[in-house]
Amino acid sequence: MSSDRTYDVIIVGGGHAGSEAAAAAARLGARTLLITPDLARVGQMSCNPAIGGIAKGVVAREVDALGGIMGRATDAARIQFRMLNRSKGPAVWSPRAQCDRELYPFGVRRALDEVPGLFLHEDMVTGLLMQDGRVTGVRTGGGEFRAEAVVVTAGTFLRGRIHIGSDASVGAGRVGEAPSVELAQELEARGLEIARFKTGTPPRIDGRSVDFTRTERQDGDPQDFRFSSYVRESIPEQRPCWITWTGEGLREVVERNLDRSALFGGEISGRGPRYCPSIEDKIVRFPDAARHQVFLEPEGLESTELYVNGLSTSLPAEVQVEFLHTVPGLERVEVTRVGYAIEYDYFPPHQLRHTLEVRAFPGLYFAGQINGTTGYEEAAGQGLMAGANAALRVLGRSPFVLERDEAYIGVLIDDLITKGTDEPYRLFTSRAEFRLLLRQDNASRRLGPRAREIGLLTERQNEALEILEERDLRVQRWFVETVIEPADANPLLGQCGSSPVRQPVRASELLKRPEVPASGLAHAGGAMFDPSTDTDAVAAVEIEIKYEGYVRREAERARSLRRQADFELPDDLPYEDLLSISSEAREKMARVRPSTLAQAGRIPGVSPADLQSLILEVRRWRRKEACFT
């Protein structure tokens, strides 16, 4: 931090959302300050030390494509990689990396320290500075800091409370860190709608006390996959994970102690994530399930600790030890850290614009769990967009919004603002209408040019993007222009169970056969590129040629959606007076205040008939306003 306490943008919090927000704002040229209670914990992985997964892996790659730091930090800390959903279509393939818990935040901090114009300061933000309804800075224990825009990325710290059993709870944002109480109270006092969510974490165990002969070993994929398209980090040594299962013994222990769970004992009022339930939730909600899968995942290269994925809990410590000892391989396990539940404040996201700016307070932005989401990747995507838009606002430039057909990040933000969330929101591929367009292999192709256009990429990243674009064009041209002789093609076709050819055939025509792989054609045709290293380019060409008709139809649907998006809705439209629209639709649109016809159509309870009436009402309202003016 410099002696001058005036900045363009201030970021509150140094987690995954805060780190990306700070880096994005500074890359755009805004003088940026990141304030967090403990600089040693910037970029910390508070729960599972893993990045990616179903849909989440695509978001991590999108963050990287937009110049973010998550991809390179993941590569530098990756100790196991797997491509999930390989058995399904390529539209839902999702990369996942198990990370070293110590190396990942080190990579985040190293990336932040490289960004010019970004300053870091250790303190707790206790309130906002406001003037005439606009944010003008923040208040901390050490004094005031001024800025034209503030991005709050408080994670689980807003009145956070940790629960271990029904009798033991303590105010905390994370274990060993105080909650942010004053900031939460001020935001609520300023009239913002507020609610409570909860999440949890499982116990950690000493891997030296595990009987691995009773578990199933799971190694990572061998390919040299990277999350970052722009920066090539050294990949650490790889480690296996292990799989085991719960049984009747664990069920009996949990059922016997349900009243001692903070969740079922009435200590927690907030709602938890439906798709990542605690072991108590699993036992109660799935009474007929004979067993539940458990993953034992390494915490790092220099640690013997294992993360027990699948056994999140708020039961007392002694009960956690008892149920762990019923799991095959864990009969004599030593617990290093007990699991816990954490309850915290969030602000329902219908109060935001698509830029993630709070409607009621210009210059104030929210990103991450404060918006009701869960997951590192969802937080990072929001953080990058909030930080970028805060900087663009201060610099007097147009906002940056991603549409649903452009990125999973666009789907995430639109879902939050348009549909809201009554449980911690996480992304799935099923939430996206344009999955064939939004793939992990084409993230840099989709978003790199957008990032370059608005200035989100560094000079080094711009140079890397140019190389990627040249590579993609070269690979695409090879498949379209190369003619393969029968003598070269038929051995591959025979291996694939495909009928032979008698005449020379273009590689692109052979690639249309479902059973013929692009990598095999490249080898058969003597391509000058290496399919094992140019994996993204080869995968993109293969998908776009094999699924050409599906891709074309999806692109047309996206264009139709864009036409609806071109019909803008006034921000001050008096929905309560539009009597030709159903009362339910009026009420919900008045709450969300959609910016376009397309967004209005995605609000639950708004029918096609309501949309037709809305068009007529808006035109009538505009004529009336024009006459009045």
C-alpha positions in Angstrom: 0.0 0.0 0.0 1.3 3.5 -0.9 1.0 6.5 1.5 -1.7 7.9 -0.8 -5.0 6.4 0.4 -6.9 7.3 -2.8 -7.5 4.6 -5.4 -9.7 4.0 -8.4 -11.0 0.6 -7.2 -10.9 -1.1 -3.9 -11.4 -4.8 -3.5 -12.7 -6.1 -0.2 -11.4 -9.7 0.3 -8.6 -11.8 -1.0 -10.2 -15.1 -1.9 -10.8 -16.4 -5.4 -13.3 -13.7 -6.3 -11.2 -10.9 -4.7 -7.9 -12.0 -6.3 -9.5 -12.1 -9.8 -11.3 -8.8 -9.3 -8.1 -7.0 -8.2 -6.0 -8.4 -11.0 -8.7 -7.6 -13.7 -9.2 -4.0 -12.4 -5.5 -3.3 -12.4 -4.9 -4.9 -15.8 -7.4 -2.5 -17.2 -5.4 0.4 -15.9 -7.2 1.3 -12.6 -5.2 2.1 -9.6 -6.4 -0.8 -7.4 -6.2 -1.7 -3.7 -7.0 -5.2 -2.3 -7.8 -5.2 1.4 -8.0 -8.5 3.3 -7.6 -9.5 7.0 -4.6 -11.8 6.3 -2.3 -11.4 3.3 -0.8 -14.8 4.0 -4.1 -16.4 3.1 -4.7 -14.7 -0.3 -6.1 -17.3 -2.7 -6.5 -19.9 0.0 -8.5 -23.1 -0.8 -10.7 -23.2 2.3 -12.5 -26.4 1.3 -11.4 -29.0 -1.2 -8.0 -28.3 -2.8 -9.3 -28.8 -6.3 -10.1 -26.7 -9.3 -12.5 -27.7 -12.1 -15.1 -30.4 -12.4 -18.5 -30.6 -14.3 -19.0 -27.1 -15.9 -16.6 -25.6 -13.3 -13.6 -26.7 -15.4 -15.0 -24.7 -18.3 -15.3 -21.6 -16.1 -11.7 -22.0 -14.9 -10.6 -22.0 -18.5 -12.9 -19.0 -19.3 -11.3 -17.0 -16.5 -7.9 -17.8 -17.9 -9.0 -16.8 -21.4 -10.1 -13.5 -20.0 -6.6 -12.9 -18.6 -7.3 -14.3 -15.1 -4.9 -16.0 -12.7 -6.8 -19.1 -11.8 -5.6 -21.2 -14.7 -1.9 -20.6 -14.2 -2.1 -21.0 -10.4 -3.9 -24.4 -11.0 -1.2 -25.6 -13.4 1.6 -24.6 -11.0 -0.1 -26.5 -8.2 -1.7 -29.5 -10.0 -0.9 -32.8 -8.5 -3.5 -34.8 -10.3 -5.5 -34.2 -13.5 -8.6 -35.9 -14.9 -10.9 -35.0 -17.8 -14.4 -35.8 -16.5 -17.4 -36.9 -18.7 -15.1 -38.6 -21.3 -17.8 -41.2 -21.8 -20.3 -38.5 -22.9 -20.3 -36.0 -25.7 -17.4 -33.4 -25.9 -19.8 -30.6 -25.1 -19.8 -31.6 -21.5 -16.1 -32.7 -21.1 -14.8 -31.0 -18.0 -11.2 -30.8 -16.7 -10.5 -31.2 -13.0 -7.2 -30.8 -11.1 -6.4 -31.8 -7.6 -4.1 -29.1 -6.3 -1.4 -28.7 -3.6 -3.0 -26.6 -0.9 0.2 -24.7 -0.3 1.3 -24.2 -3.9 -2.0 -22.8 -5.2 -2.2 -19.7 -3.0 1.6 -19.2 -3.6 0.8 -19.1 -7.4 -2.1 -16.7 -6.9 0.1 -14.3 -4.8 3.0 -14.5 -7.4 0.5 -13.6 -10.2 -0.9 -10.7 -8.2 2.6 -9.3 -7.4 3.3 -9.2 -11.2 0.4 -6.8 -11.9 1.4 -3.1 -12.2 -0.9 -0.7 -10.3 -2.2 -3.3 -7.8 -1.5 -2.7 -4.1 -2.2 -5.0 -1.2 -3.1 -4.1 2.4 -3.9 -6.2 5.5 -6.8 -5.0 7.5 -10.5 -5.7 8.2 -13.0 -3.5 6.3 -15.7 -2.5 8.8 -17.9 -0.2 6.6 -18.4 1.8 3.4 -18.0 5.5 2.8 -21.1 6.9 1.0 -22.0 10.3 -0.4 -25.3 11.1 -2.1 -26.1 7.4 -2.4 -22.8 6.6 -4.1 -19.9 4.6 -2.7 -16.8 6.7 -2.2 -14.5 4.3 -0.3 -14.2 2.0 2.7 -13.6 2.2 6.4 -11.1 -0.1 8.2 -9.7 -0.6 11.6 -6.7 1.5 10.5 -8.6 4.3 8.8 -10.4 5.3 5.6 -9.5 4.6 2.0 -11.1 6.4 -0.9 -12.2 5.0 -4.3 -14.9 5.6 -6.9 -15.7 1.9 -7.0 -15.7 -0.9 -4.4 -16.0 -4.6 -5.0 -17.0 -6.7 -1.9 -15.9 -10.3 -2.1 -16.4 -11.3 1.5 -16.9 -15.1 1.0 -18.3 -16.7 4.1 -17.0 -13.9 6.4 -20.2 -11.9 6.7 -21.4 -12.8 10.2 -19.9 -16.2 9.6 -20.4 -18.8 12.3 -18.7 -22.2 12.4 -20.7 -25.2 13.9 -19.2 -28.5 15.2 -22.0 -30.4 16.8 -25.2 -28.8 18.3 -23.4 -27.3 21.3 -20.2 -25.9 19.8 -20.3 -22.9 17.6 -18.0 -19.9 17.2 -18.1 -16.7 15.1 -15.6 -17.1 12.2 -15.2 -16.5 8.5 -12.9 -19.5 8.3 -11.2 -21.6 11.0 -8.9 -19.2 13.0 -10.2 -16.0 11.3 -12.7 -13.5 12.7 -16.0 -12.9 10.9 -16.9 -9.6 9.3 -19.8 -8.4 11.5 -19.8 -4.6 11.1 -19.8 -4.6 7.3 -22.7 -7.1 7.2 -24.6 -4.9 9.7 -24.0 -1.8 7.7 -25.1 -3.3 4.4 -28.3 -4.6 6.0 -28.9 -1.3 7.6 -28.7 0.5 4.2 -31.8 -1.5 3.1 -30.4 -4.3 1.1 -32.2 -7.6 1.3 -30.2 -10.2 3.2 -30.5 -14.0 3.9 -28.4 -16.9 5.3 -26.8 -19.9 3.6 -24.6 -22.6 5.0 -21.9 -24.8 3.6 -19.5 -27.3 5.1 -16.3 -29.2 4.9 -15.3 -32.8 5.8 -12.6 -34.0 8.2 -9.0 -34.3 7.1 -7.1 -37.5 8.0 -3.5 -38.7 8.2 -2.7 -40.7 5.2 -0.2 -42.8 7.1 -3.0 -44.3 9.1 -5.0 -45.4 6.1 -5.1 -49.1 4.9 -5.0 -48.5 1.2 -5.3 -52.2 0.4 -9.0 -51.8 1.3 -9.5 -48.9 -1.1 -9.5 -48.5 -4.9 -6.6 -46.4 -6.4 -7.5 -43.7 -8.9 -4.7 -42.3 -11.0 -4.9 -39.2 -13.1 -5.0 -38.9 -16.9 -1.6 -39.1 -18.5 -2.0 -36.3 -21.1 -0.2 -32.9 -20.6 -3.4 -30.9 -20.2 -3.1 -27.3 -19.1 -5.8 -24.9 -17.7 -3.8 -21.8 -18.8 -3.6 -21.0 -22.5 -1.2 -18.1 -22.1 1.4 -19.0 -19.5 3.2 -22.3 -19.4 3.9 -23.3 -15.8 5.9 -26.3 -14.6 3.6 -29.1 -13.6 4.4 -30.7 -10.2 4.8 -34.4 -9.6 1.5 -36.2 -9.8 -0.3 -38.1 -7.0 -3.1 -40.7 -6.9 -6.4 -40.5 -5.1 -8.3 -43.4 -3.6 -12.0 -44.4 -3.5 -13.9 -46.2 -0.7 -17.5 -46.4 0.4 -19.7 -45.8 3.5 -21.8 -48.7 4.8 -24.3 -49.7 7.4 -21.9 -49.0 10.2 -21.7 -45.3 9.3 -25.4 -45.1 8.8 -26.0 -46.4 12.3 -23.6 -43.9 13.8 -25.1 -40.9 12.0 -28.7 -41.9 12.7 -27.9 -42.4 16.4 -26.4 -38.9 16.6 -28.6 -36.9 14.3 -29.8 -34.8 17.2 -26.2 -33.8 17.9 -25.8 -32.4 14.4 -25.8 -28.6 14.2 -27.9 -28.9 11.0 -30.6 -31.3 12.4 -30.3 -30.0 16.0 -31.7 -26.6 15.0 -28.5 -24.6 15.4 -28.4 -23.7 11.7 -31.1 -21.8 10.0 -29.4 -21.2 6.6 -30.0 -23.5 3.6 -27.1 -25.6 2.3 -26.1 -26.8 -1.2 -28.4 -29.5 -2.5 -25.7 -30.9 -4.8 -23.0 -31.1 -2.1 -24.9 -32.4 0.9 -23.5 -33.3 4.3 -23.3 -37.0 5.3 -26.3 -36.3 7.6 -28.3 -35.0 4.7 -27.4 -38.0 2.6 -28.5 -40.5 5.3 -31.8 -38.6 5.8 -32.6 -37.8 2.2 -31.6 -41.2 0.7 -32.7 -43.8 3.2 -32.6 -46.6 0.7 -29.0 -46.0 -0.5 -26.9 -48.9 0.8 -23.7 -46.9 0.5 -22.1 -43.5 -0.5 -18.9 -43.0 -2.4 -15.9 -41.4 -0.6 -12.8 -40.0 -2.2 -9.5 -39.7 -0.3 -7.7 -36.8 -2.0 -4.1 -35.6 -1.2 -3.7 -32.2 0.3 -0.2 -31.6 -1.1 3.2 -33.0 -2.1 4.8 -32.3 1.3 1.8 -33.3 3.4 0.4 -36.7 4.5 -3.1 -35.2 5.0 -6.0 -36.5 3.0 -9.2 -34.6 2.3 -12.2 -37.0 2.8 -14.4 -35.9 0.0 -18.0 -37.0 0.5 -18.2 -36.8 4.3 -18.9 -33.1 4.9 -20.5 -32.9 8.4 -21.4 -30.7 11.4 -21.5 -33.6 13.9 -19.4 -33.5 17.1 -15.7 -34.3 16.8 -16.0 -37.7 18.6 -18.8 -38.8 16.4 -16.8 -37.9 13.3 -14.0 -40.2 14.5 -16.5 -42.9 15.2 -18.1 -42.9 11.8 -14.8 -42.6 10.0 -13.7 -45.9 11.7 -16.6 -47.7 10.0 -15.3 -46.9 6.5 -13.2 -49.6 4.7 -9.6 -48.6 4.9 -10.2 -46.0 7.7 -10.7 -48.4 10.6 -7.6 -47.1 12.4 -7.4 -43.6 10.8 -6.1 -40.6 12.7 -8.1 -37.4 12.3 -5.9 -34.3 11.8 -8.8 -31.7 11.4 -12.5 -32.2 12.1 -15.1 -31.2 9.6 -17.5 -28.3 10.3 -20.5 -26.4 8.9 -20.4 -22.6 8.4 -23.4 -20.3 8.2 -23.0 -16.8 6.7 -24.9 -13.9 5.2 -25.5 -13.4 1.5 -27.5 -10.8 -0.5 -30.0 -12.2 -2.9 -28.6 -11.3 -6.4 -31.7 -9.9 -8.0 -30.5 -6.7 -6.4 -27.6 -6.5 -8.9 -27.2 -5.4 -12.5 -25.5 -7.8 -15.0 -22.3 -5.9 -14.4 -22.6 -7.1 -10.7 -23.1 -3.5 -9.6 -25.6 -3.1 -6.8 -28.6 -1.3 -8.2 -29.3 0.8 -5.2 -25.7 2.1 -4.8 -23.7 3.1 -7.9 -20.1 2.1 -7.7 -20.7 -0.8 -5.3 -20.2 -4.3 -6.7 -20.6 -7.8 -5.2 -18.9 -11.0 -6.3 -18.6 -14.6 -5.0 -20.5 -16.2 -2.1 -22.0 -12.8 -1.1 -24.2 -13.4 -4.2 -25.4 -16.8 -3.1 -23.0 -19.0 -5.0 -20.7 -21.8 -4.0 -17.4 -22.9 -5.5 -14.0 -21.4 -6.3 -14.7 -21.2 -10.0 -18.0 -19.5 -9.7 -16.4 -17.0 -7.4 -13.4 -16.4 -9.7 -15.7 -15.8 -12.7 -17.8 -13.3 -10.8 -14.8 -11.6 -9.4 -13.2 -11.0 -12.7 -16.3 -9.6 -14.2 -17.0 -7.3 -11.2 -13.4 -6.1 -11.0 -13.4 -5.4 -14.8 -16.7 -3.5 -14.7 -15.7 -1.5 -11.6 -12.6 -0.4 -13.5 -14.4 0.3 -16.7 -16.9 2.5 -14.8 -14.2 4.5 -13.2 -12.4 4.9 -16.5 -15.6 6.1 -18.2 -15.8 3.2 -20.5 -18.7 0.9 -21.6 -19.5 -2.1 -19.3 -18.4 -5.6 -20.1 -21.2 -8.2 -20.0 -21.0 -11.8 -21.3 -24.2 -13.3 -22.8 -25.5 -16.8 -22.3 -24.2 -18.0 -25.7 -20.7 -16.5 -25.0 -19.6 -18.1 -21.8 -20.7 -20.2 -18.8 -19.8 -17.1 -16.8 -22.6 -15.4 -18.7 -25.0 -18.2 -17.8 -23.9 -18.0 -14.1 -24.5 -14.2 -13.8 -27.7 -14.2 -15.8 -29.1 -17.1 -13.7 -28.3 -15.3 -10.5 -29.8 -12.0 -11.4 -32.8 -13.3 -13.5 -33.8 -16.4 -11.6 -32.3 -15.8 -8.2 -31.3 -18.6 -5.9 -32.8 -20.2 -2.8 -29.8 -22.5 -2.2 -26.1 -22.0 -2.7 -25.8 -21.9 -6.5 -23.4 -24.0 -8.5 -23.0 -24.4 -12.2 -23.8 -27.5 -14.2 -23.7 -28.1 -17.9 -27.4 -28.6 -17.8 -27.9 -24.9 -17.0 -26.5 -23.8 -20.3 -28.6 -23.8 -23.5 -25.6 -23.6 -25.8 -23.3 -26.3 -24.5 -21.8 -27.2 -27.9 -20.7 -23.5 -28.3 -19.4 -23.2 -24.7 -16.7 -25.9 -24.5 -13.5 -26.1 -22.5 -11.4 -26.6 -25.7 -12.5 -23.3 -27.3 -12.5 -21.0 -24.3 -9.5 -18.9 -25.5 -11.0 -18.8 -29.1 -14.4 -17.6 -27.7 -13.2 -15.1 -25.1 -9.6 -14.2 -25.9 -10.5 -11.7 -28.6 -13.1 -10.1 -26.3 -10.5 -9.8 -23.5 -7.9 -8.3 -26.0 -10.5 -5.8 -27.3 -11.2 -4.3 -23.9 -7.6 -4.5 -22.6 -7.9 -7.4 -20.1 -4.8 -9.1 -21.5 -1.2 -8.3 -20.7 1.3 -7.9 -23.5 2.6 -11.4 -22.8 -1.0 -12.8 -23.0 -1.7 -10.9 -26.2 1.4 -12.5 -27.8 0.3 -15.9 -26.6 -3.2 -15.4 -28.0 -1.8 -14.5 -31.4 0.2 -17.7 -31.5 -2.9 -19.7 -30.4 -5.0 -18.1 -33.2 -2.4 -18.9 -35.8 -2.2 -22.5 -34.5 -6.0 -22.9 -34.6 -6.1 -21.6 -38.2 -3.3 -23.8 -39.3 -4.9 -27.0 -37.9 -8.3 -26.1 -39.3 -6.8 -25.5 -42.8 -5.0 -28.8 -42.7 -8.2 -30.8 -42.2 -10.1 -28.8 -44.8 -7.4 -28.8 -47.4 -5.5 -32.0 -47.0 -6.3 -35.0 -49.2 -5.3 -38.4 -47.8 -4.5 -41.3 -50.1 -6.3 -44.7 -49.6 -3.0 -46.4 -48.7 -2.6 -43.9 -45.8 -6.2 -43.7 -44.7 -7.4 -47.4 -44.9 -5.1 -48.8 -42.1 -6.6 -46.2 -39.7 -10.1 -46.8 -41.0 -9.7 -50.6 -40.4 -8.5 -50.0 -36.8 -11.6 -47.9 -36.2 -14.0 -50.4 -37.8 -14.9 -47.9 -40.6 -15.3 -48.8 -44.2 -12.2 -48.3 -46.5 -12.0 -45.8 -49.3 -11.0 -46.3 -52.9 -10.2 -42.8 -53.9 -8.2 -39.9 -52.2 -10.5 -38.2 -49.6 -10.2 -34.9 -47.8 -9.4 -35.3 -44.1 -12.5 -33.3 -43.2 -14.8 -35.7 -44.9 -13.2 -38.7 -43.1 -13.5 -36.8 -39.8 -17.3 -36.7 -40.2 -17.3 -40.4 -39.5 -18.2 -40.7 -35.8 -15.7 -43.5 -35.2 -12.7 -41.8 -36.8 -10.5 -39.7 -34.5 -8.8 -36.4 -35.6 -5.5 -37.4 -34.0 -5.4 -40.6 -36.0 -6.1 -38.7 -39.3 -3.4 -36.2 -38.5 -0.8 -39.0 -38.1 -2.1 -40.8 -41.2 -1.9 -37.7 -43.3 1.5 -36.6 -42.1 0.3 -33.4 -40.5 3.1 -30.9 -39.5 1.4 -30.3 -36.1 1.4 -32.6 -33.1 -2.1 -33.7 -32.0 -0.8 -34.6 -28.5 0.4 -31.0 -27.8 -2.1 -29.0 -29.9 -5.0 -30.7 -28.1 -7.4 -27.8 -27.9 -7.0 -26.9 -31.6 -7.5 -30.6 -32.7 -10.5 -31.1 -30.3 -12.2 -27.9 -31.6 -11.8 -28.9 -35.2 -13.0 -32.4 -34.5 -16.2 -31.3 -32.7 -17.0 -28.6 -35.2 -16.7 -30.9 -38.1 -18.3 -34.0 -36.6 -21.2 -32.0 -35.0 -21.4 -29.4 -37.8 -25.2 -29.6 -38.1 -25.8 -29.4 -34.3 -23.3 -26.5 -33.9 -25.0 -24.6 -36.8 -28.5 -25.0 -35.2 -27.2 -24.0 -31.8 -25.6 -20.9 -33.3 -28.9 -20.0 -35.0 -30.7 -20.3 -31.7 -28.1 -18.0 -30.2 -28.7 -15.4 -32.9 -32.4 -15.6 -32.2 -31.8 -14.9 -28.5 -29.6 -12.0 -29.5 -32.4 -10.5 -31.5 -34.6 -10.6 -28.3 -31.7 -9.1 -26.4 -31.7 -6.1 -28.8 -35.2 -5.2 -27.4 -34.1 -3.2 -24.4 -36.4 -2.5 -21.4 -36.2 0.9 -19.6 -34.8 0.6 -16.1 -37.6 2.8 -14.7 -40.5 0.9 -16.4 -43.5 1.0 -14.1 -44.4 -2.7 -14.2 -47.1 -2.4 -11.6 -49.0 -0.2 -14.1 -48.8 -2.6 -17.1 -52.2 -4.2 -16.5 -52.2 -6.3 -19.7 -49.5 -8.5 -18.1 -50.3 -11.1 -15.5 -50.0 -10.0 -11.9 -47.3 -12.7 -11.2 -45.2 -11.6 -14.1 -45.6 -7.9 -13.1 -44.5 -8.7 -9.6 -41.5 -10.8 -10.6 -40.3 -8.3 -13.3 -40.6 -5.4 -10.9 -38.3 -7.3 -8.5 -35.7 -8.4 -11.1 -36.0 -5.3 -13.4 -34.8 -7.1 -16.5 -32.7 -5.1 -19.0 -33.9 -6.9 -22.1 -36.8 -8.8 -23.5 -34.6 -12.0 -23.5 -33.9 -11.6 -19.8 -37.6 -11.1 -19.0 -38.4 -14.3 -20.8 -36.0 -16.2 -18.5 -37.7 -15.1 -15.3 -39.8 -18.0 -13.8 -43.5 -17.2 -14.1 -43.2 -14.9 -17.2 -45.1 -16.6 -20.0 -44.8 -16.0 -23.8 -48.1 -14.2 -23.7 -46.7 -11.9 -21.0 -43.7 -11.1 -23.3 -46.0 -10.2 -26.2 -48.0 -7.9 -23.9 -44.7 -6.5 -22.6 -43.6 -5.5 -26.1 -46.8 -3.6 -26.6 -46.7 -2.0 -23.2 -43.1 -0.8 -23.6 -43.9 0.7 -27.0 -47.0 2.4 -25.6 -44.9 3.7 -22.6 -42.2 5.0 -24.9 -44.7 7.0 -27.0 -46.2 8.4 -23.9 -42.8 9.4 -22.5 -41.9 11.0 -25.9 -45.1 13.1 -25.9 -44.5 14.2 -22.4 -40.9 15.2 -23.2 
